[in-house]
């Protein structure tokens, strides 16, 4: 697998859009390799939005 940096504390953009002062950072993430690139996928544990 390639070199990559894991971003661990991302805020959910959907929750943040509805609640500007929202600071919920309990998002899970997965790291996958797709077409030779490492992709990090986040999922909000509150609203289940993925990005």
C-alpha positions in Angstrom: 0.0 0.0 0.0 1.2 3.5 -0.7 2.2 6.2 1.8 -0.7 8.1 3.3 -1.8 10.3 6.2 -4.8 9.3 8.2 -7.1 12.1 9.2 -8.8 11.0 12.4 -10.9 13.8 13.7 -13.1 15.1 10.9 -16.5 16.8 11.6 -19.5 15.6 9.6 -20.3 18.2 6.9 -24.0 17.3 7.0 -24.3 17.8 10.8 -22.2 20.9 10.6 -24.4 22.4 7.9 -27.5 22.0 10.1 -25.8 23.0 13.3 -23.0 25.5 12.7 -21.8 25.3 16.3 -21.8 21.5 16.2 -18.5 19.9 17.2 -19.4 16.2 17.0 -16.2 14.4 15.9 -17.1 10.8 16.5 -16.8 9.7 12.9 -15.5 6.3 11.9 -13.2 5.9 9.0 -11.9 3.3 6.6 -8.8 3.3 4.5 -9.0 1.6 1.1 -6.9 1.4 -2.0 -8.7 2.2 -5.2 -7.1 2.3 -8.6 -3.6 2.6 -7.0 -4.7 5.5 -4.7 -5.3 5.3 -1.0 -8.8 6.7 -0.2 -10.0 7.5 3.3 -13.8 7.2 3.8 -15.5 8.7 6.8 -18.9 7.9 8.3 -20.7 10.0 10.9 -21.9 7.8 13.8 -24.7 10.2 14.4 -26.4 10.6 11.0 -24.6 7.8 9.0 -23.5 10.3 6.3 -20.4 9.1 4.4 -17.9 11.2 2.6 
